Amino acid sequence: MESEGNGTSAPSRKYLGIRAPLHPLLLRSASSPYSPGTPSLARLAGAAHRRSRCFKLFARRYTRLRGRSGFTLIEIMVVIVILGLLAALVVPKLIGRTEEAKKTQARIQIKNIEQALGLFKLDNGFYPATEQGIEALIRIPDAGRVPKNYRKDGYMDRLPKDPWGNPYVYVSPGSHGDYDISSYGADGAPGGEGEDGDINSWDAQ
């Protein structure tokens, strides 16, 4: 090994196998590859390799996500067709259940009115007449036969309307018993079928 003019030793060009003058950084890296603050050539090469791999991985993932970011026109049309078929199958069933639920609610309300009428007769000995109506269950009637033992708070808090928003039809004496109570369904008119069918006290289940 050759000695420099300042007294420090460094690897010679002959020792490193090259003839051109060496850069001081290369001399320091070759002589002290693990010296603090001075990265070696191997470390620099390794860092560059890792960065290259990270960049390639990011580019690959970006390309993959970009390819999946949208739907084709055919895919959208297939989804629309499937949704249309589901709607055609489900919506009629939901509508049918809704109408059946309204009929069930009407039957329950008719039963509640019947219970209130039973209490009215128990206290007063008769049912309200047709002209008095079921309004006699929430306030004392001012026409016809006057009840003698009418309850202070009445027999119902309020008069219900049927699920279609129409008042119940009350007749007393009725054709099917002491009284008849009916809901005329969705159309509000006697008779009809389906959602327009009548719900009556004498056939309420």
NORZI-V60587 format. One record per backbone hydrogen bond with DSSP energy under -0.5 kcal/mol. NH is the residue of the N-H (numbers start at 1). CO is the residue of the C=O. E is the energy in kcal/mol with one decimal. If there is no record, write none. Layout:
BEGIN
nh = {NH:NH}
co = {CO:CO}
e = {E:E}
END
This chain:
BEGIN
nh = {4:7:10:16:17:18:27:28:29:30:31:32:35:38:39:44:45:46:47:48:49:50:51:52:53:54:55:56:57:58:59:60:61:62:63:64:65:66:67:68:68:69:76:77:78:79:80:81:82:83:84:85:86:87:88:89:90:91:93:94:95:96:97:98:99:100:101:102:103:104:105:106:107:108:109:110:111:112:113:114:115:116:117:118:119:120:121:122:123:124:125:130:133:136:137:138:139:154:155:156:160:162:165:168:169:170:171:174:180:182:183:186:188:189:196:197:199:200:201:203:204}
co = {8:4:2:12:13:13:23:24:25:26:27:28:32:35:37:40:41:42:43:44:45:46:47:48:49:50:51:52:53:54:55:56:57:58:59:60:61:62:63:64:65:66:72:73:74:75:76:77:78:79:80:81:82:83:84:85:86:87:89:90:91:92:93:94:95:96:97:98:99:100:101:102:103:104:105:106:107:108:109:110:111:112:113:114:115:116:117:118:119:120:121:172:129:133:134:135:135:151:137:137:158:166:162:160:182:168:180:177:171:169:199:195:185:184:193:194:183:198:181:200:200}
e = {-1.8:-1.4:-1.0:-2.0:-0.9:-2.1:-2.3:-2.7:-2.4:-2.7:-2.5:-3.0:-1.8:-1.6:-0.6:-2.3:-2.3:-2.4:-2.5:-2.1:-2.1:-2.3:-2.3:-1.9:-2.2:-2.4:-2.4:-2.2:-2.4:-2.5:-2.5:-2.3:-2.3:-2.5:-2.2:-1.9:-2.6:-2.5:-1.7:-0.8:-0.6:-0.9:-2.0:-2.2:-2.3:-2.1:-2.2:-2.3:-2.2:-2.5:-2.2:-2.2:-2.3:-2.3:-2.2:-1.5:-2.8:-2.0:-0.6:-2.3:-2.6:-2.5:-2.3:-2.0:-2.2:-2.0:-2.3:-1.8:-2.0:-2.2:-2.3:-2.1:-2.1:-2.0:-2.3:-2.3:-2.0:-2.0:-2.2:-2.3:-2.1:-2.0:-2.5:-2.2:-1.8:-2.2:-2.5:-2.1:-1.9:-2.3:-3.0:-1.4:-2.3:-1.4:-1.9:-1.6:-1.5:-1.2:-3.7:-1.2:-0.6:-3.1:-2.8:-0.5:-2.9:-0.5:-2.1:-1.4:-2.6:-2.1:-2.4:-2.7:-0.7:-0.7:-2.0:-1.4:-2.7:-0.5:-2.5:-0.6:-0.7}
END
